[in-house]
Amino acid sequence: MFRELNISTHSMSRLIRNDLHMTARPCSKGRILTRALKAIRRSRTEHLLQWHAENGHENILFADEKIFTIEEQYNLQSNKIYAQTSREVKENFPRVQGGHHPSYVTIWWEVSHQGVSRLHFCTKGVKLVSESIKRACYKEV
């Protein structure tokens, strides 16, 4: 379009942004729903509504875990050091080193209709499944 109007790309983008008040936005994604898929979703929705009408929400348990790594983070794009030479950087700033198997702690927590659980700090290398959680977690807060 900028070629047809014989203007620069910068001028074209400025016209679109300032005069037309338009910005680039991503297209939304979605699924193609056939009649069969719509019928399946409708029946499942009706089942869920019936289940919740009979206080089924009281049987829902949300559980999640988060792994916190104990290691210094380094990002090449945002961690910059201003110096005149690279030698000055090497002499005055320590090297950021990462290990192959950094230390970490896993924290597990659950929420339900009855309330929230305590935080569980779990030992390293434990797979969090319902039966092993109580044996794996060594400390509660």
N, C-alpha and C positions, 0 to 999 in steps of 0.2 A: 504494500500500500504506500510506503514511503517513497518508492521509486516512481509510482504513478503520480504522486503529488510533487515529486522532485524536491524533497526535503531530506534532512539527515535523520538517521535512526533515533538520535537523541531528541531531536525536535518532535518526532512522531511520538515517542514515549511520553514526553512532557505534555503534549496535546491530549493524549489518552488519559493521563493521570490527572492533570490540572483542569482541563476544559470539560472533558467528558465524565470526570470523577469515576473512572474505572480502574480496577486493579486486577492483576492476574490472580485467579483463584483456581484451586484444583477441582476437577470433576468429581462428583460423588459416585461411589460404587454401590452396587446393589445386585441382588440375585433375581434371575428370571423365575417367577413363580408360575408353575402350571396349575391347572385346576386341581389336579391330584395333590400337589404340594400344599395348596391353599386349604384343601379339605383336611389334610393331615394336621396342619397347624391349628385349624379351627377346633378339631376334636381334642387336640392336646391342651389348647387353651381352656376349653370347657371343662376338661378333667382337672386342670390346675385350679380353676375357680371353684369347682365343687370341693376339692381337697382343702382349699383355704377356708371355705365356708364352714367346714367342720373342725376348725382350729388346727389345721395341718401345719400352720406356720410355727406352731410350738415345737415341732419336731425337726426344724431346720437348724443345722449347725454350720457356721462358717469358721474355717480354720485356715491359717496361713503361716508361712514361715519366711524369714528374711535372713540372708547370710550377710554378715558384716565382715569384710576382709580387713585385716590389720596390716596395712602396707601403704606406704606413701604413694599417692597418685601423681601421675605425670602425664601431661597432655602437650604434645609437640606444638600444637597451634596456639594454645593460650599461655603456656609457661615460657615466657621470653625473658632473657637477661640482656640488658643493654650494656654493651662494652665496646671498646675500640678494636680489640683483637680477640680472636678465639683463644689465644694463650692466656689472656687476662681472665677469661671465663673459667678455664681449666684450673688456674692457680687459686682463684678466690672463691669458687663455689663448688661444693661437693657434688659428686656424681650421684644421680638418683638411681638406685639399684633395686631390682625386683627379684624375688626368689622364684623358684619353680613351684614350690608348694607353700604359699604364704599362710600364715596363721589366720584363723577365722573363728567366728562364733556364730552359731545358728540360734535364732530366737523364734520360738513358736508360741502362738496365741490363738484363742478361739472366742467366738461370740455366738450367743444363742438367745432364745426367748427368755431363758432363765437368768441371763446376765453375761458377764465377761469372765474369762479365766485369768489366772495369774500368768505372768510372762514366764516361759520356760527356757532356760539356757541349756542347749543340748551339746553333747560331746562331739568332737570332730569325727567325721566319717560315718555318722549314723543316718540311715535312711528313715525318713519320718513317715511311718505308717501307724495306724491307730494303736496297735498293741505295743509297738516298740517305743512309743513316745514316753510313757511313764517310766520305762526302764532306762531310756537314753538320757533323759533330762536330769541333770545332777543338782540343779539349784532353781528355786522359784523366788520371784521377787514379789 
